[in-house]
Amino acid sequence: MATHVVENQPPPLENYNVFASDRALNDAIAYVAPDASTGEMAALGEVAGRGDVIALGFDANEHPPALHTHDRFGNRVDEVRFHPAWHALLSHATRAGLHGTPWQDARPFAHLRRAVKFYVWGQVESGHGCPISMTYAAVPVLRAERELAEWTAPLTQPEYDPRLIPIAAKRAGLCGMGMTEKQGGSDVRANTTRAEPAAARGPGREYRLRGHKWFCSAPMSDAFLVLAQTGKGLSCFLVPRVLPDGTRNAFAIARLKDKLGNRSNASAEVEFDSTAGWLIGGEGEGLARIVEMVNSTRLDCAIGSAALQRAALVAAIHHATYRRAFGKTLIEHPLMQNVLADLALESEAAMALCVRIARAVDDSAGEERAALRRIGTALGKYYVCKRAPVVVGEALECLGGNGYVEESVMPRLYREAPLNSIWEGSGNINALDVLRILRKQPDALAAWRDEVAPALAEPRIAAHAQRLESELRDPALGEAQARDVAERMAQLWQAALLLAYAPAEVSDAFVASRMGGEHGRTLGTLPAGTALRTIVERAAI
Ligand SMILES: Cc1cc2nc3c(=O)[nH]c(=O)nc-3n(C[C@H](O)[C@H](O)[C@H](O)COP(=O)(O)OP(=O)(O)OC[C@H]3O[C@@H](n4cnc5c(N)ncnc54)[C@H](O)[C@@H]3O)c2cc1C
């Protein structure tokens, strides 16, 4: 006789269209780019919700990569072996054109379409998004260097080719980056890795690197943009794993990091010793080149964090829909509705901000729009990433004990949640970047003001904006206030976006709680009278 009967447990959350079921996302796209075609997004959304694809995310994390420094004969190989699920995820992501493809896509809204797909696909698994994002970001930097043009084409092909062979022979490729050293991460000027010319100096020429990188993720990528010092200062180099003659470049992987999360992905410590690298831009221009790359990866960090929030929210609503307690489903309990509605507001606002900034990337050829992209990326990276651990933590609790157990997706989302705020410039660095932009680029502040201006007719938003403007005008405004300024600017922009396109129940609740001072310090503290049920229904799949 059975010792127990399984009841009052939800069915698996699978086989739904991640894109089509997301009403908020569809509304936001219709607002920022009404002419954008959404066919590819819906097709990827269908794949992202499939049970077998969701299983890939679990497999890739349950079987983390393993380092093999030597072969059985004692030769150095410095290879990392991954579970087949990792390769399958990268296959899907590259086929969907999430890496370098938008840079050679002449159709309108190429970057917006890619950003939305990155958001949809990010809900499957985050770790493999790292090489995808770095490759996306490396392409414009490489494209600017004529001598290295042969590198660009494979990075934009919608294919996955994991072979370690010369780039000229590859159908497709991936690219990483190496900036961080032991003595300097945020402060990359402290880098000590040195580069000397192999023969002649100058852009596109070969140099030899000696030194190390303390973090170098996705070490099986085909090449890396690496910072090293020359006589003229910090410079940027393309360092391939395999040299054009087919021999391996000197790229010793000392060990892999044992990380809190992001376990499907490998993050290595590497040593360079007479390692060949080709100069990108001039000597001493390394920071400018890498900032170009980082501006794209930073937006991906924000999108990735919005995707984590959405994935956690959907799982929480799903659980609360089926689980019964005290005579009714959890979702029928008013206080659970308040928690879920508050999570939904945060998730939608995060997504809307990302979608708006992604649209600005498509527009960034114009000077005014480039300014909006610049300030938007810093604000989005700071604020959306900062909210992810809070949102995911609260959503996890909606599943009760089930949310704390590894068979659930929640522990993986929770471990992943702080990461996007750390890499590519951690929270303080991005908040300080906002301050720097405000001081040095008045056109960026003007572009942001244009975005929020239509919302100032709403008195609570106007009051919030007034407080912020007086803070901005204060001659004593210093670094210690950078987070406060960045948070207020991001929230104001979110409020303006929601007011422009979302149902009144959503924008009202966001403004009342985030602008009106009627919000507690925890989630689930929306004021009485909020249309909780409507907000949760909108967020449900
Ligand atoms: C999983 C993972 C993968 C990574 N992969 C890569 C990779 O592939 N390539 C790569 O180059 N790097 C990589 N990194 C490194 C990452 O980019 C750095 O960890 C990050 O930039 C922070 O640098 P740091 O660790 O040296 O911290 P630090 O620079 O020492 O910063 C520590 C803290 O001090 C704060 N801080 C620093 N300066 C200031 C200031 N002026 N004012 C106020 N606060 C400040 C920071 O915000 C942070 O909170 C990876 C990191 C992780 C965790």
PDBQT file of the ligand as one rigid body, heavy atoms in Angstrom, charges set to zero:
ROOT
HETATM    1  C1  LIG A 601      31.464  34.789 -12.542  1.00  0.00    +0.000 C 
HETATM    2  C2  LIG A 601      32.365  35.896 -12.972  1.00  0.00    +0.000 A 
HETATM    3  C3  LIG A 601      32.865  35.909 -14.251  1.00  0.00    +0.000 A 
HETATM    4  C4  LIG A 601      33.713  36.916 -14.676  1.00  0.00    +0.000 A 
HETATM    5  N1  LIG A 601      34.204  36.885 -15.954  1.00  0.00    +0.000 NA
HETATM    6  C5  LIG A 601      35.072  37.848 -16.336  1.00  0.00    +0.000 A 
HETATM    7  C6  LIG A 601      35.637  37.825 -17.657  1.00  0.00    +0.000 A 
HETATM    8  O1  LIG A 601      35.318  36.973 -18.489  1.00  0.00    +0.000 OA
HETATM    9  N2  LIG A 601      36.544  38.765 -17.985  1.00  0.00    +0.000 N 
HETATM   10  C7  LIG A 601      36.910  39.752 -17.107  1.00  0.00    +0.000 A 
HETATM   11  O2  LIG A 601      37.723  40.593 -17.470  1.00  0.00    +0.000 OA
HETATM   12  N3  LIG A 601      36.384  39.808 -15.861  1.00  0.00    +0.000 NA
HETATM   13  C8  LIG A 601      35.478  38.891 -15.471  1.00  0.00    +0.000 A 
HETATM   14  N4  LIG A 601      34.944  38.937 -14.199  1.00  0.00    +0.000 N 
HETATM   15  C9  LIG A 601      35.431  39.925 -13.276  1.00  0.00    +0.000 C 
HETATM   16  C10 LIG A 601      34.465  41.054 -12.986  1.00  0.00    +0.000 C 
HETATM   17  O3  LIG A 601      34.298  41.862 -14.118  1.00  0.00    +0.000 OA
HETATM   18  C11 LIG A 601      35.027  41.812 -11.769  1.00  0.00    +0.000 C 
HETATM   19  O4  LIG A 601      34.927  40.953 -10.655  1.00  0.00    +0.000 OA
HETATM   20  C12 LIG A 601      34.309  43.116 -11.510  1.00  0.00    +0.000 C 
HETATM   21  O5  LIG A 601      34.567  44.026 -12.536  1.00  0.00    +0.000 OA
HETATM   22  C13 LIG A 601      34.721  43.741 -10.172  1.00  0.00    +0.000 C 
HETATM   23  O6  LIG A 601      36.117  43.807 -10.067  1.00  0.00    +0.000 OA
HETATM   24  P1  LIG A 601      36.864  43.213  -8.795  1.00  0.00    +0.000 P 
HETATM   25  O7  LIG A 601      36.403  41.818  -8.591  1.00  0.00    +0.000 OA
HETATM   26  O8  LIG A 601      38.320  43.427  -8.939  1.00  0.00    +0.000 OA
HETATM   27  O9  LIG A 601      36.335  44.050  -7.562  1.00  0.00    +0.000 OA
HETATM   28  P2  LIG A 601      36.879  45.462  -7.074  1.00  0.00    +0.000 P 
HETATM   29  O10 LIG A 601      37.215  46.318  -8.234  1.00  0.00    +0.000 OA
HETATM   30  O11 LIG A 601      37.908  45.267  -6.048  1.00  0.00    +0.000 OA
HETATM   31  O12 LIG A 601      35.564  46.032  -6.379  1.00  0.00    +0.000 OA
HETATM   32  C14 LIG A 601      35.093  45.560  -5.118  1.00  0.00    +0.000 C 
HETATM   33  C15 LIG A 601      33.921  46.441  -4.691  1.00  0.00    +0.000 C 
HETATM   34  O13 LIG A 601      34.357  47.786  -4.577  1.00  0.00    +0.000 OA
HETATM   35  C16 LIG A 601      33.514  48.640  -5.322  1.00  0.00    +0.000 C 
HETATM   36  N5  LIG A 601      34.292  49.774  -5.837  1.00  0.00    +0.000 N 
HETATM   37  C17 LIG A 601      35.367  49.732  -6.662  1.00  0.00    +0.000 A 
HETATM   38  N6  LIG A 601      35.778  50.975  -6.940  1.00  0.00    +0.000 NA
HETATM   39  C18 LIG A 601      34.955  51.820  -6.278  1.00  0.00    +0.000 A 
HETATM   40  C19 LIG A 601      34.872  53.247  -6.161  1.00  0.00    +0.000 A 
HETATM   41  N7  LIG A 601      35.682  54.064  -6.834  1.00  0.00    +0.000 N 
HETATM   42  N8  LIG A 601      33.905  53.767  -5.377  1.00  0.00    +0.000 NA
HETATM   43  C20 LIG A 601      33.050  52.976  -4.713  1.00  0.00    +0.000 A 
HETATM   44  N9  LIG A 601      33.084  51.641  -4.773  1.00  0.00    +0.000 NA
HETATM   45  C21 LIG A 601      34.020  51.061  -5.555  1.00  0.00    +0.000 A 
HETATM   46  C22 LIG A 601      32.923  47.785  -6.414  1.00  0.00    +0.000 C 
HETATM   47  O14 LIG A 601      31.670  48.300  -6.842  1.00  0.00    +0.000 OA
HETATM   48  C23 LIG A 601      32.769  46.455  -5.698  1.00  0.00    +0.000 C 
HETATM   49  O15 LIG A 601      31.548  46.419  -5.011  1.00  0.00    +0.000 OA
HETATM   50  C24 LIG A 601      34.071  37.943 -13.775  1.00  0.00    +0.000 A 
HETATM   51  C25 LIG A 601      33.542  37.952 -12.477  1.00  0.00    +0.000 A 
HETATM   52  C26 LIG A 601      32.707  36.952 -12.079  1.00  0.00    +0.000 A 
HETATM   53  C27 LIG A 601      32.168  36.959 -10.670  1.00  0.00    +0.000 C 
ENDROOT
TORSDOF 0
